[in-house]
Amino acid sequence: MADPLLKIEDLHTQFFTEEGVVNAVNGVSYDVMPGEILGLVGESGCGKTVSALSILRLIPNPPGKITSGKIIFEGQDILKMSESEIRHIRGNKIGMIFQEPMTSLNPVLTIGRQLTETLELHLKMDGQAATQRAIELLEMVGIPDAKSRIKDYPHQFSGGMRQRVMIAMALSCNPKLLLADEPTTALDVTIQAQILELLTRLTRELGTSVIIITHNLGVVARYADRVNVMYAGRIIESASAMELYPNPRHPYTLGLLRSVPRLDQAQKSRLDPIEGMPPDLIRLGPGCSFQPRCRFAVDRCKEEVPPLFDVGPEHVAACWEWENVSKAASAKADVDAA
């Protein structure tokens, strides 16, 4: 079996504020295999974006800091690299698509200059070669009349076109790993599908591994090979997409799946929202963070943080009551099928 391209071990990222220490990423561990598309899902504020920014050491300091853990990329610990070494990794071996392209693209530089800058820095191309490559990249992501559009500025592009430019920039140096942070949040549904199909096709052609960070379970179901579910800075369930959706084993995952409409359920099936609010990451209690919102909680949940149990084929879940969750999920499926 191939070695993981990326291996994260017990990663902790904290923000030191006047109100206290925010445990944004609280002991996260997972692997990304070569060519794999990994979905990282959860509510806003659960630590998805911070964990991705930690991979590239882009946490603003102050107030943030990666306090412990390992991030092993191609056999090297990113957290032990010098600033010059990590700059060689960013944009070259690890690309990133940020949430909102209009705030990520420089408004005073042309699209062409923003593309050629990366090519000149990492691939040592001269100006003419970089410009030609930039045109090819824009054509690759479906921007018409790329030769003239390369001279335009970000505000002259629509939201979908700006996102295509971001994808072109992220893939310009043929990275081994691509971090896609909510790549379709600001787009309408039709453009979302186009962007995701384009991103998936290009990464498959290039053999690039991808981490898709999103709260959209439909996106993950369609495009991800494997899914990590995050809550309160931790990964609380992980499995292949084919295993996770029909067989959730954590009450939070079950709640997420029940709270969104699905075409494979009967029309009479009602949505079942998760009650309560996400926890305050400054004041996490001693037990399971999901316990105050959980209908399966027992006394033990208030006192001990559950480890990740093996609950199925390459399927783990951090829940003391995962067997009862499994029974409830099966019963719900039987009712919907009736």
N, C-alpha and C positions, 0 to 999 in steps of 0.2 A: 504493500500500500504506500502511496506517495506521502511524503512529509507535508505537513500543513504549510501553506504560504505565509500565513499569519497565525500566531499563537499568543493569545492574551491570557495572562495568569494573575488572578487575584488583584485586579487593577482597582486602585482607590484614587479618586479625584475629588478634591474638596475646595470649597470657596470660603474664605475667611472674611466674614462680614461683621458689622457692628452688633448685629443681633445674635450671632453665634456662627458655628461651623456648619456649612451646608454639605451634607454627604451626597454629592450629586451622582458619583459612581462609587458603589459600595461593595467591592469584592467581586468584580465581573471576571469571568473566565470563559473563553470559547476559542475555537479554531475556525479558520477559513481555508478550505482546500483549493488547490489550483483549478481554475475554471469554474468554481462554484459560485452560485448566486445565493447569498444569505440574506434573509429578511430580518430586520430588527424592528419589532413593533411594540407599541405601548402608548399610553396617554401622554399628552404634553406634560413636560416636567419630570418624566420618569428617568431621564439620564441618557436617552438615545444619542442626541447630538453631542453632548459632552463626551461620551465615550468615543465617538468618531473623531472629534477634535483632539482628543488625547492621543490617538494613534499617530497623528502628525505633529504632536506637541504644539498645538495652537491654542492652548488654554491661556487666557490673559492673566499675567502675573505681575502685580496683584490684580484681583483678590484670589485668583484660582491657583491651584498647585496640584500636580500629580504626586501624591504622597508616598505611594508604594505600588509594587507590582512589577510585572514584566510585559513588554510588548515585543515579541520576537518576530521579526520580518526577515525572511530568507536567511534564517539562522543567526541574525544579529539583533541584540536588544536595542531598540530605538531609544529607550530611556537612558542608555549609557553613551549615546553618540554625541559628538561635539556639534556645535551650531552649524559649522560648515558641512558636516556629514549629513545632518538632517535636512539642510537646504538642498542637497543633492537628491534626497529621497522625494521631497515634496514636488509634485507636478511632474516628476520624471518617472519614478517607480511606483508612486502612489498618487493618483489623481483624485480630485474632489469636486463634486457638483454641489454648490451651496444652495440653501433653501430659496433665496430670492435673487434671481440673476440681476435685477436692476440695482441692487445694493452691492453686488459682488463685482460687477463690471465697472471699470473706471469711466465716468461720464465724459471726461475731457480727452480721452484717447480713442482713436478709431478702433474698430473691431480688428482690423488688420494688424495694427501695432500691438494690440494685446495678445494676439495669437503669435506673431513673429518674435515677440520678446521671449516667450518660453522656449521657442525653437532655437533661438540664438544662444540662450543661456545654457540649456541642457544638451542640445544636440550639436552645438557649435556650428550652426549653419550660417552662411553669409546672408546679406540682406535679400538678394535676388532669390536664392534657393528657399529661404524662409517664407518669402511672399508667395512663391509658387506652391509651397506646401500648405500654406494657410488657405489659399484658394481651393486646393484639393480637399482640405478638411471641411470647408464650408459646403462644398458640393456633396461630400460624403454624408453630411447630416441633413441634406435636403434643402439647402437655401438656394433659391433660384438666382441666376445672374450673379454668381459669387464674385466674379472678377471686378464688377463695379461696386457691389455691396461691401466689399472689404474696406472701402474708403469711408463708409458710413459710421456714425456714432451710435452707441446703445439706444438712445432715445428715438432713433429712426427705425427701430425694429419693434415688432409686436412681442407680447409676452412669450408666445410659443417659439418665435424666432430667436429671442434672446436665450431661451432655454437650450435651443439647438446650438447656439454659439458656445454656451457653457459646456455642453457635451463635447463639442469639437476641441475646446481648450483642454478639457480634462483628459481626452484621449490623444492629444497631439503628440505625445512622446511614447505612445504605446505602453502605458503603465501596466504593471503586473496586477495591481489592485486598484479598484475604483470605489470611492465612497460617495454614494448618492444620497444626500440628505434632503428628504422630502422633495424629490426632483420635479413633482407635478402639482405642488400645493396651490400655486397661484393661477393654474390653468383650468379652462373649462374641460368637461369630460371628454369631448371628442379629441382635443389636442393632447390631453393626458394619455389617451390610448396610443396616439401616434408617437409621442415622445418615448413612451415605455417600450413599444415595439422596436423603435429605432435603437434605443439604448441596448436592449436585449440582443438584437441582431448584431450590432457592432461589437459588443463584448464577446459574443460567441465566436464571431469571425476572428477576433484578435486573441482569443484565449484568455481574456482578462477575468479575474475574480471580481465579484461585486458584492458590496454590502449596501442593500437598499434600506434606508431608514425611513419609516413611515408609520402613520397611524391607520392607514387604509388597508384593511384586511383583504379586500378584493384584489388589490395590487399584489400583495404577497402570495395569495392563493394562485394567481395566474403565472407569476414570474419567478418566484423563489424556489430553490431546491430544498432549502432548510430554513427553519424559522426559530428565532430566539425571541421570547416574550419577556419584556422588562417591566418591572414595577418598583418604584422607590429606590432606584439605583442598583437593583439586582436583576439578574436573569432568573426568572421563577419557573420557566418551562422552555424546553428545547426539543425539537423533533423535526423530521422531514415534513414538508407541507402535506404530503399524502397521508401521513400518520396523524398530524396534529389536528387537522380540521374535523375529521370524523371522530377523533378520540381525545378530546381535551382532558387533561388530568389535574389541572389547577383551577380553582374556582374563579380566579381572575380571567383566565383564558376562556373558560366556559361563559363567563359574563360578557366578555367582549364579543364572542360569537353569537350570543343570544340577543345582543343589543343592536345588531345591524340586520336589515332585511336581506333575505336570500332567495334566489329564484328556485332553489331545489326544495323549498318548503311550501306547505299548503297555504293558500291565501288566508285561511282563518287563523294561521299561526300568529300569535302576538309577540311583539318585541318585549324584551325583559331587561330594562336598564339596570346598571349597577348603581346601587344606592350609595349615598355618602360622597365624600370628597377625598382626593388623594392626600396622603399624609404630609405633614410639615417635615421636610428633610433636615431641619435643624433639631427637631425634637422627636426623633424616632424612638419608639419604646423598645423594651427588651425582647419582645416576641416577634411574631410575623407581622410585617407592616400592613398586610391586607386584612388582618383580623377584624378591625372595627367595621369593615364593610362586608364581611364574609358570612353567609348563611350556614356554612358548614363548620364554623369555628367552635372549638372546645377549649377547656381551661388551659391545656398545654400550649395552645397557640398564643396565649397572652404572655407566656414565660420563656419560650424557647424558639429561636429562629430555625425553621426546618431546613435540613440540607437538601440537595438535589437527589431524589430517589430514582432508581431505575424502575420505570413504570411500563415499559414496552420496548419494542425493538428500536434501539438507538433513540430512546425517548426518556427524558428525565423531567421531573417536576418537583418543586420545593413545597410540599404540602403534607402535613401529618395525616390529613383525611382524604388523600388522593383516591383511595378505593371507593369511598362514598361519592366523591365527585364523578368517578367513572360510572357508577350505577345511575346517578342522576342524569348524566349525559345520555346514557343508553335508553333510559326511560323516556326522556324528552324526544329522542329520535324515533322511538316506537310510536309515540303519540302523534308526531308530525306526519309519520308515514300512514297512519290509520285514516 
